[in-house]
Amino acid sequence: MNRTLGLGLILAGLLTVEGLLKPNFSPKDDGARSQPQERKGRRAAQELARRNTEFGFQLYKKLASTGRSKNIFFSPMSISTAFSMLCLGAEDSTLTEIKHGLNFKNVPEKDLHEGFHYLIQRLNQGNQNLKLSLGNTLFIDQRLQPEKKFITEAKNLYDADTVPANFQNLENTEKQINDYISQKTQGKIN
């Protein structure tokens, strides 16, 4: 991919995020939040957007350096959201490494999750001209029993569904994931 085109696409994403972080945001299904909570969520989201932009550029540079003649398509938001959900259950060195790799090193846990919660709600709000549905799903090996607190926080903060899967049968699990995605995207992604 042409570097100019790649950087242009990243810039377009940044401008979109900038528009999402304007103070006029008022989540439709989060009316119980107070004004100070709303401002704190917006500030956390702005900091996440800044750091995620840096992460996106770093990842783009790394990917572009290894495949100069290949197209590169990725979503820094999707990558960082997935790993931030993992932070809900990670501890000690694992948590430190995840946050370091995503450029969220000195972001307090509460701010990290509040910022993503705000962004996810804002992106899913939509309007009459645009419908965007950002979804998160955790396919968890059916032999594992994650802590209820992790599942509850993933749902409440990241709107993440959890689906049991049999990773011992990869062919069926692949089909299960693909069918799930197809259903959630009304057949647009199979």
Wavefront OBJ file of the C-alpha trace (Angstrom):
o trace
v 0.000 0.000 0.000
v 1.184 3.470 -0.780
v 2.404 5.112 2.455
v 0.568 8.343 1.644
v -2.699 6.469 1.175
v -2.135 4.540 4.414
v -1.422 7.690 6.377
v -4.446 9.344 4.764
v -6.671 6.501 5.928
v -5.298 6.773 9.453
v -5.877 10.545 9.366
v -9.464 9.993 8.209
v -9.946 7.712 11.194
v -8.501 10.337 13.507
v -10.840 13.007 12.218
v -13.753 10.662 12.825
v -12.594 9.978 16.376
v -12.133 13.708 16.952
v -15.753 14.258 15.972
v -16.850 11.484 18.318
v -15.161 13.112 21.264
v -16.943 16.450 21.043
v -18.604 17.558 24.293
v -22.139 17.335 22.860
v -22.188 13.553 23.305
v -25.054 12.352 25.443
v -25.432 8.574 25.396
v -29.047 7.579 24.915
v -28.948 4.541 27.167
v -26.628 5.901 29.826
v -28.834 8.620 31.290
v -27.935 7.648 34.847
v -24.424 9.035 34.452
v -23.793 12.398 36.011
v -22.183 15.378 34.266
v -18.844 14.841 36.096
v -18.855 11.141 35.116
v -19.621 12.141 31.533
v -16.733 14.622 31.445
v -14.381 12.070 33.009
v -15.381 9.454 30.409
v -14.854 11.960 27.580
v -11.419 12.973 28.935
v -10.411 9.309 29.289
v -11.609 8.643 25.723
v -9.613 11.606 24.409
v -6.461 10.300 26.093
v -7.126 6.811 24.716
v -7.641 8.240 21.224
v -4.299 10.059 21.426
v -2.459 6.980 22.648
v -4.278 4.684 20.216
v -3.226 6.954 17.362
v 0.407 6.567 18.425
v -0.088 2.791 18.669
v -1.689 2.752 15.193
v 1.228 4.653 13.646
v 3.787 2.400 15.361
v 1.993 -0.720 14.160
v 1.606 0.699 10.657
v 5.343 1.446 10.475
v 6.157 -2.081 11.606
v 3.739 -3.700 9.147
v 4.809 -1.431 6.267
v 8.480 -2.220 6.844
v 7.887 -5.963 6.461
v 5.623 -5.956 3.400
v 6.446 -2.970 1.229
v 4.429 -4.109 -1.787
v 1.444 -5.507 0.109
v -1.782 -3.844 1.140
v -2.196 -3.212 4.837
v -5.601 -3.048 6.462
v -6.112 -3.038 10.220
v -8.099 -1.317 12.937
v -6.070 0.026 15.868
v -9.366 0.554 17.721
v -10.364 -3.102 17.338
v -6.953 -4.362 18.390
v -6.714 -2.117 21.438
v -10.317 -2.813 22.466
v -9.704 -6.569 22.400
v -6.546 -6.312 24.461
v -8.110 -3.812 26.861
v -10.841 -6.349 27.554
v -8.084 -8.816 28.406
v -6.775 -6.273 30.924
v -9.966 -6.888 32.928
v -8.638 -10.341 33.801
v -4.888 -9.810 33.558
v -2.576 -9.165 36.496
v 1.014 -8.322 37.266
v 3.496 -8.720 34.390
v 0.830 -9.775 31.879
v -1.184 -6.620 32.549
v 1.959 -4.488 32.383
v 3.006 -6.021 29.046
v -0.431 -5.577 27.460
v -0.610 -1.937 28.513
v 2.975 -1.293 27.402
v 2.424 -2.870 23.978
v -0.675 -0.742 23.349
v 0.910 2.489 24.610
v -1.425 2.574 27.659
v 1.460 2.186 30.109
v 0.577 4.912 32.627
v -3.176 4.963 32.091
v -5.023 3.991 35.292
v -7.164 0.860 34.895
v -10.388 2.728 35.644
v -9.637 5.386 33.015
v -8.721 2.748 30.438
v -12.040 0.952 30.764
v -14.153 4.116 31.181
v -12.580 5.564 28.042
v -13.373 2.493 25.957
v -16.875 2.333 27.419
v -17.463 5.943 26.353
v -16.072 5.362 22.845
v -18.095 2.197 22.271
v -21.311 3.907 23.342
v -20.527 6.925 21.190
v -19.704 4.861 18.105
v -22.857 2.781 18.490
v -25.096 5.820 18.927
v -25.385 6.555 15.200
v -27.776 8.982 13.540
v -30.254 9.044 10.659
v -27.459 8.978 8.035
v -25.147 6.427 9.592
v -25.538 3.181 11.472
v -22.401 1.737 12.966
v -22.458 -1.279 15.195
v -19.272 -1.957 17.080
v -19.498 -5.355 18.707
v -17.259 -7.391 20.921
v -17.496 -11.108 21.469
v -15.336 -13.414 23.515
v -15.276 -16.997 22.267
v -14.171 -18.870 25.371
v -13.085 -22.480 25.426
v -15.941 -24.389 27.007
v -13.509 -26.098 29.410
v -12.620 -22.753 30.996
v -14.643 -21.058 33.699
v -13.773 -17.341 33.677
v -14.564 -15.397 36.827
v -18.046 -13.903 36.843
v -16.563 -10.464 37.566
v -14.595 -10.628 34.289
v -17.675 -11.639 32.267
v -19.825 -8.952 33.936
v -17.266 -6.181 33.395
v -16.651 -7.244 29.777
v -20.398 -6.999 29.143
v -20.953 -3.745 31.057
v -17.885 -1.856 29.852
v -17.279 -3.318 26.377
v -20.749 -4.638 25.510
v -19.044 -8.008 24.968
v -21.007 -11.193 24.488
v -19.424 -14.437 25.655
v -19.878 -17.590 23.609
v -18.629 -21.017 24.683
v -16.612 -22.789 22.017
v -14.881 -26.137 21.655
v -11.352 -25.221 20.605
v -10.466 -28.929 20.525
v -12.509 -29.096 17.300
v -11.070 -26.186 15.344
v -13.101 -26.817 12.190
v -16.420 -26.558 14.049
v -15.212 -23.585 16.079
v -14.158 -21.761 12.910
v -17.608 -22.392 11.459
v -19.245 -21.257 14.722
v -17.289 -17.978 14.688
v -17.924 -17.346 10.987
v -21.652 -18.083 11.377
v -21.822 -15.758 14.386
v -20.125 -12.935 12.475
v -22.356 -13.456 9.459
v -25.459 -13.301 11.650
v -24.255 -10.171 13.519
v -23.426 -8.379 10.243
v -26.677 -9.400 8.524
v -24.683 -11.474 6.029
v -22.336 -8.625 5.025
v -19.282 -10.444 6.381
v -19.219 -14.203 5.942
l 1 2 3 4 5 6 7 8 9 10 11 12 13 14 15 16 17 18 19 20 21 22 23 24 25 26 27 28 29 30 31 32 33 34 35 36 37 38 39 40 41 42 43 44 45 46 47 48 49 50 51 52 53 54 55 56 57 58 59 60 61 62 63 64 65 66 67 68 69 70 71 72 73 74 75 76 77 78 79 80 81 82 83 84 85 86 87 88 89 90 91 92 93 94 95 96 97 98 99 100 101 102 103 104 105 106 107 108 109 110 111 112 113 114 115 116 117 118 119 120 121 122 123 124 125 126 127 128 129 130 131 132 133 134 135 136 137 138 139 140 141 142 143 144 145 146 147 148 149 150 151 152 153 154 155 156 157 158 159 160 161 162 163 164 165 166 167 168 169 170 171 172 173 174 175 176 177 178 179 180 181 182 183 184 185 186 187 188 189 190
